[in-house]
Amino acid sequence: MQLIPNNNALTGVLTHNKVHVWQACLDVTTSQIEYFTKILAPDERIRANKYLFTKDRQYFIAARGILRSLLAQYLNILPGKIIFNYGPTGKPKVAMPSTSLQFNLSHSGSTALYAMSWDMTLGIDIEISKKGFSLESMASIVFSTQEQLKLKTYPATQRMTVFLRGWTRKEAFIKAIGEGLSFPLKRIEVPFEKDIKDTQINVKHDTGSESHARLYCLESFSGHAAALVINGVPASVTLKLMHVP
């Protein structure tokens, strides 16, 4: 079984200062789950088995199997031969084969997003609408005072959408710089507007150095709140849909 995107000629298409963002549906067949399970590494299978609910377990297996299949086409290698290592916060990176290919992934519900680039570190995040928590309470944890005031200027019916928009942008940022949720989110201020392209985010670190990251809105592409952050120079972002036959 092979992963077949809408563009069959991947090799050589991704050039420097370009980013490919792929969207995939994780609702796959039983035979596809069996195939993806076979190409996963032992540690990935262990992680999959920790999910209590079958649907969550299948989504994890599909997300990682599609990732391996997609990376294999860029790297011209069998999906099962790819070896990952993980940073201090769990961010995966290709350890073998040796490569400068950078990637990041996120999935929410049945939708997954994958970002690919040479050399540039990436962070991507997607979220579907959530229920069962206090929006005001969460906003006080995630957003700065100025951002909280700005959120309140939106009609009540739009605030969940705007909250998730801001949340995914901050999540994408900390993933791009390789940090976890222990990073103080209130020190990252992001715009809430819907259509954002190549907007720079500056965050002061304790060392006094300044992190430069560029924000790209993916909301219209994914159908959910979604964002891409590239840690570095501006890039050309190409959005792609793919399917698993």
C-alpha positions as CSV (number, residue, x, y, z in Angstrom):
1,M,0.0,0.0,0.0
2,Q,1.3,3.5,-0.8
3,L,0.1,6.9,0.2
4,I,-1.0,8.7,-2.9
5,P,-1.2,12.5,-2.6
6,N,-2.9,14.7,-5.3
7,N,0.6,15.3,-6.7
8,N,2.4,12.1,-7.5
9,A,5.8,13.8,-8.1
10,L,7.1,14.7,-4.7
11,T,10.8,14.0,-5.1
12,G,12.6,17.3,-5.8
13,V,9.4,19.4,-5.6
14,L,10.1,20.7,-2.1
15,T,12.9,23.3,-2.4
16,H,14.6,25.5,0.2
17,N,12.5,28.4,1.6
18,K,9.3,26.4,0.8
19,V,6.9,24.6,3.0
20,H,4.5,21.9,2.1
21,V,1.4,21.6,4.3
22,W,-0.7,18.4,3.8
23,Q,-4.2,17.7,5.1
24,A,-5.3,14.2,5.5
25,C,-8.4,12.4,6.9
26,L,-7.7,9.8,9.6
27,D,-10.9,7.8,9.0
28,V,-9.3,4.9,7.2
29,T,-10.2,1.3,6.7
30,T,-9.4,-1.7,8.9
31,S,-6.8,-3.0,6.3
32,Q,-5.2,0.4,6.2
33,I,-4.9,0.4,10.0
34,E,-3.3,-3.0,9.8
35,Y,-0.8,-1.8,7.3
36,F,0.1,1.4,9.2
37,T,0.5,-0.7,12.4
38,K,3.1,-2.9,10.7
39,I,5.2,0.1,9.6
40,L,5.3,1.7,13.0
41,A,8.2,1.4,15.4
42,P,7.8,-0.6,18.6
43,D,7.6,2.5,20.7
44,E,4.9,3.9,18.5
45,R,2.8,0.7,18.9
46,I,3.2,0.9,22.7
47,R,1.9,4.5,22.6
48,A,-1.0,3.4,20.4
49,N,-2.0,0.7,22.9
50,K,-2.2,3.2,25.7
51,Y,-5.3,4.8,24.2
52,L,-8.4,3.5,26.0
53,F,-10.8,4.2,23.2
54,T,-10.6,2.3,19.8
55,K,-11.2,5.4,17.7
56,D,-8.4,7.4,19.5
57,R,-6.0,4.5,19.0
58,Q,-6.9,4.2,15.3
59,Y,-6.5,7.9,14.8
60,F,-3.0,7.8,16.4
61,I,-2.0,4.8,14.2
62,A,-3.3,6.5,11.1
63,A,-1.6,9.8,11.9
64,R,1.8,8.2,12.4
65,G,1.4,5.8,9.5
66,I,0.5,8.6,7.1
67,L,3.4,10.6,8.5
68,R,5.8,7.7,7.8
69,S,4.4,7.2,4.3
70,L,4.7,10.9,3.5
71,L,8.2,11.2,4.8
72,A,9.2,8.1,2.8
73,Q,8.3,9.8,-0.4
74,Y,10.4,12.8,0.3
75,L,13.3,10.7,1.5
76,N,13.0,7.9,-1.0
77,I,13.0,5.2,1.7
78,L,10.6,2.5,2.9
79,P,8.3,4.0,5.6
80,G,9.2,1.3,8.2
81,K,12.9,2.1,7.9
82,I,12.5,5.7,9.2
83,I,13.8,6.1,12.8
84,F,12.7,9.1,14.9
85,N,14.3,10.6,17.9
86,Y,12.6,13.0,20.2
87,G,13.5,16.4,21.8
88,P,13.2,17.2,25.5
89,T,9.5,18.1,25.0
90,G,8.8,15.1,22.8
91,K,9.0,16.8,19.4
92,P,9.9,14.1,16.8
93,K,12.7,14.4,14.3
94,V,14.1,12.0,11.6
95,A,17.2,10.4,13.0
96,M,17.7,7.9,10.2
97,P,18.3,8.4,7.4
98,S,20.5,11.4,8.0
99,T,18.6,14.4,6.5
100,S,17.9,18.1,6.9
101,L,14.2,17.5,6.2
102,Q,12.1,19.1,9.0
103,F,8.5,18.3,9.8
104,N,5.7,18.7,12.3
105,L,2.3,17.3,12.6
106,S,-1.0,17.8,14.5
107,H,-4.4,16.2,14.4
108,S,-7.7,16.9,16.0
109,G,-10.6,14.6,15.5
110,S,-10.3,12.9,12.1
111,T,-8.3,15.7,10.5
112,A,-4.5,15.8,10.4
113,L,-2.0,18.4,9.2
114,Y,1.6,17.8,8.2
115,A,4.2,20.5,7.5
116,M,7.4,19.6,5.6
117,S,10.5,21.8,4.9
118,W,14.2,21.6,4.3
119,D,16.2,23.2,7.1
120,M,13.5,25.5,8.6
121,T,12.1,24.4,12.0
122,L,8.3,24.2,12.0
123,G,5.3,24.1,14.3
124,I,1.8,23.3,13.2
125,D,-1.4,23.0,15.2
126,I,-5.1,22.2,14.5
127,E,-8.1,22.3,16.9
128,I,-11.8,21.5,16.5
129,S,-14.4,23.2,18.6
130,K,-14.3,22.2,22.2
131,K,-17.0,21.8,24.9
132,G,-17.0,21.4,28.6
133,F,-14.7,24.1,29.8
134,S,-15.0,27.7,30.8
135,L,-13.8,29.9,27.9
136,E,-13.1,32.9,30.2
137,S,-11.1,30.7,32.6
138,M,-9.0,29.2,29.8
139,A,-8.5,32.6,28.2
140,S,-7.1,33.9,31.5
141,I,-4.5,31.1,31.4
142,V,-3.6,31.3,27.7
143,F,-3.9,34.9,26.8
144,S,-2.2,38.1,28.0
145,T,-4.3,40.9,29.6
146,Q,-4.3,42.7,26.3
147,E,-5.4,39.6,24.4
148,Q,-8.2,38.9,26.9
149,L,-9.5,42.4,26.5
150,K,-9.4,42.0,22.7
151,L,-11.2,38.6,22.9
152,K,-14.1,40.3,24.8
153,T,-14.6,42.8,21.9
154,Y,-15.9,39.9,19.7
155,P,-19.5,38.8,19.9
156,A,-20.1,36.0,22.4
157,T,-21.1,33.7,19.5
158,Q,-17.7,34.1,17.9
159,R,-15.4,33.9,21.0
160,M,-14.9,30.1,20.9
161,T,-13.7,30.4,17.3
162,V,-11.4,33.3,18.1
163,F,-10.1,31.6,21.2
164,L,-9.1,28.5,19.2
165,R,-7.6,30.7,16.6
166,G,-5.3,32.3,19.2
167,W,-4.6,29.0,20.9
168,T,-3.5,27.2,17.8
169,R,-1.2,30.0,16.9
170,K,0.5,29.9,20.3
171,E,0.7,26.1,20.1
172,A,2.3,26.2,16.7
173,F,4.8,28.7,18.0
174,I,6.0,26.7,21.0
175,K,6.2,23.6,18.7
176,A,8.3,25.5,16.2
177,I,10.8,26.5,18.8
178,G,10.8,23.0,20.4
179,E,9.2,24.1,23.7
180,G,6.4,22.4,25.6
181,L,3.4,23.8,27.4
182,S,5.6,24.9,30.3
183,F,6.6,27.8,28.1
184,P,4.7,30.9,29.4
185,L,2.0,31.4,26.8
186,K,1.2,34.9,28.0
187,R,4.6,36.0,26.7
188,I,3.5,35.2,23.2
189,E,1.1,37.7,21.7
190,V,-0.7,36.7,18.5
191,P,-3.2,38.4,16.2
192,F,-6.8,37.1,16.3
193,E,-7.7,38.1,12.7
194,K,-8.8,35.3,10.4
195,D,-6.6,35.8,7.4
196,I,-2.9,36.0,8.5
197,K,-0.1,35.5,6.1
198,D,3.6,35.8,7.0
199,T,3.2,37.8,10.2
200,Q,6.3,38.0,12.4
201,I,6.0,37.0,16.1
202,N,8.7,38.3,18.5
203,V,9.1,36.8,22.0
204,K,11.6,37.9,24.5
205,H,13.4,35.1,26.3
206,D,15.1,35.1,29.7
207,T,18.5,35.2,28.0
208,G,17.6,38.5,26.4
209,S,17.8,37.0,22.9
210,E,14.8,37.5,20.6
211,S,13.0,34.6,18.8
212,H,11.8,35.4,15.3
213,A,9.0,33.3,14.0
214,R,6.6,33.7,11.2
215,L,2.9,32.9,11.5
216,Y,0.7,31.6,8.6
217,C,-3.1,31.1,9.0
218,L,-4.4,27.7,7.8
219,E,-8.0,28.1,8.9
220,S,-9.5,28.4,5.5
221,F,-7.5,25.4,4.2
222,S,-8.3,23.0,7.1
223,G,-11.9,24.0,7.9
224,H,-10.8,24.1,11.6
225,A,-8.7,26.6,13.6
226,A,-5.2,25.9,12.4
227,A,-1.9,27.6,12.2
228,L,1.7,27.2,10.9
229,V,4.7,28.8,12.4
230,I,8.1,28.8,10.7
231,N,11.1,29.7,12.9
232,G,13.2,31.7,10.5
233,V,13.0,33.6,7.2
234,P,9.8,34.1,5.2
235,A,8.8,31.1,3.1
236,S,6.4,30.1,0.3
237,V,3.7,27.8,1.7
238,T,2.0,25.3,-0.5
239,L,-1.2,23.7,0.7
240,K,-2.0,20.1,-0.4
241,L,-4.7,17.6,0.1
242,M,-4.0,13.9,0.1
243,H,-5.9,10.6,0.4
244,V,-5.1,7.1,1.4
245,P,-6.4,4.6,-1.2
